[in-house]
Amino acid sequence: MANITALSGTGSSSPVPPTLSEANIEVESKFSLPADCRERLTEVGAKKVSETSMHDVYIDQPGFMLVKKDHWLRYRNSSIELKYPDPNIDHATKSTIYREETCKQAIEEILSCEVPSSVDCLGENWIILVDFKTKREHWSLGKVGIVLDELEDGYTLGEIEMVVHHPSQVSKANEE
């Protein structure tokens, strides 16, 4: 199954979030990792680029108000992120389509409520859905990025990613 995530954050601390037309669109397909995945990647010419660790805490409101709307609010390494469906991209494919917002002010506008500044100060209007740590390897093969994740409990998952800059490029990226 492929995910398409429009990334609207640029990593800058600018208070004004970019518009959708300025956003990148990440075309992503998830897969189970075979035991010899790294060997296979090396055989086809992929190169390991980096390795990182992440700590994700997903939160919601009581009654799962965000999940019911397919909105996913998380703190990744203490930085807030919201994934939510993009109404401007056709959802008729097998792909799931999300925008990703990293500006707290923009997230509050999207959700029409104040969000906690950290997972340590949730208050009674927020609950923790899941809290986990992941070891992530980034690989590269041409225009394609490959991510290999391993959770603390040993669960593994891979992602093949390609970034495009306009919704009209999504179909071609999905094919590649």
Order of alpha helices (4+ residues) and beta strands (2+ residues): beta-beta-alpha-beta-beta-beta-beta-alpha-beta-beta-beta-alpha
